[in-house]
Amino acid sequence: MSPDAELQDLGVPPLLAANFVIFKELGTMVVKQSVAGDLTGAFRDDAPPVPSVVAYAATYESGMPFQGPVTLLLKEFLPGSTRAGVTELQVC
C-alpha cells in the first residue's frame, strides 16, 4: 500500500502545494559533501560553501473542519542536495 493510500485510509487529506502559504524565508543551510570512498566521515574542505537547503516559515491548512492553520518549517532542497533530503526522509 502506498503512503498516500495509507493516509487516506486514516482520513488524512493529501498534501497539496496549494494548502501551504510561505510567509517568511528563514535562511539557507549548507550541506557539506563527504570525500568519495572515505568511510571515516571526512568532509571536503576545498569545496566552497554552496547553499543546499532553503528554510521557510509557512502555514498549512488542511481544509478539514475544526482544524486551523498550522505553522511549520518548510525546507526546499536545491539541486545537488537531494541526497540530503532523502536521508532526512529516511530518518523521520
C-alpha positions in Angstrom: 0.0 0.0 0.0 1.4 3.4 -0.9 1.9 6.1 1.8 -0.8 8.3 0.2 -3.3 5.4 0.3 -2.4 4.8 4.0 -3.0 8.4 4.8 -6.3 8.4 3.0 -7.4 5.3 5.0 -6.7 7.3 8.2 -8.8 10.2 6.9 -5.8 12.5 6.3 -6.2 14.7 3.2 -3.4 14.7 0.6 -0.7 17.3 1.0 -1.2 19.8 -1.8 1.1 22.7 -2.6 -2.0 25.0 -2.6 -2.5 24.2 1.1 0.9 25.8 2.1 1.4 29.5 2.4 5.0 30.7 2.8 5.2 33.9 4.9 9.0 34.2 5.6 12.3 32.9 4.3 14.3 32.0 7.3 17.7 31.4 5.6 19.9 28.9 3.8 21.8 25.9 5.0 24.9 24.3 3.6 25.3 20.6 3.4 29.0 19.5 3.3 30.0 16.8 0.8 31.8 13.8 2.1 35.0 12.6 0.5 34.2 10.0 -2.1 35.2 6.5 -0.9 36.1 7.6 2.6 34.3 5.7 5.3 35.7 7.7 8.2 33.2 10.6 7.8 35.8 13.0 6.3 34.4 16.1 4.6 35.8 18.1 1.7 37.5 21.3 2.9 38.3 22.5 -0.6 34.7 22.7 -1.7 33.2 26.2 -1.5 30.1 26.6 0.7 27.1 26.5 -1.6 23.6 26.9 -0.2 21.9 23.5 -0.4 18.7 24.0 1.6 16.4 27.0 1.9 14.3 27.1 5.0 10.9 28.9 5.2 8.3 29.6 7.8 4.9 28.6 6.4 1.4 27.7 7.4 -0.5 24.6 6.3 -4.3 24.5 6.1 -5.8 21.0 5.6 -9.3 22.3 4.7 -10.8 19.9 7.2 -13.4 21.2 9.6 -12.3 22.3 13.1 -8.6 22.4 12.0 -7.0 25.8 11.9 -3.7 26.6 10.1 -0.6 25.0 11.5 2.8 26.9 11.4 5.7 24.8 10.3 9.2 24.7 8.9 9.3 24.0 5.2 12.6 23.1 3.5 13.4 23.3 -0.2 16.3 21.0 -1.1 18.2 22.6 -4.0 19.6 20.6 -6.9 22.7 18.8 -5.8 21.4 18.2 -2.3 18.7 15.7 -3.0 20.7 13.0 -1.2 20.5 15.1 2.0 16.7 15.3 1.5 16.3 11.6 1.0 18.4 10.9 4.1 16.3 13.3 6.2 13.1 11.5 5.0 14.6 8.1 6.0 15.4 9.4 9.5 11.9 10.7 10.1 
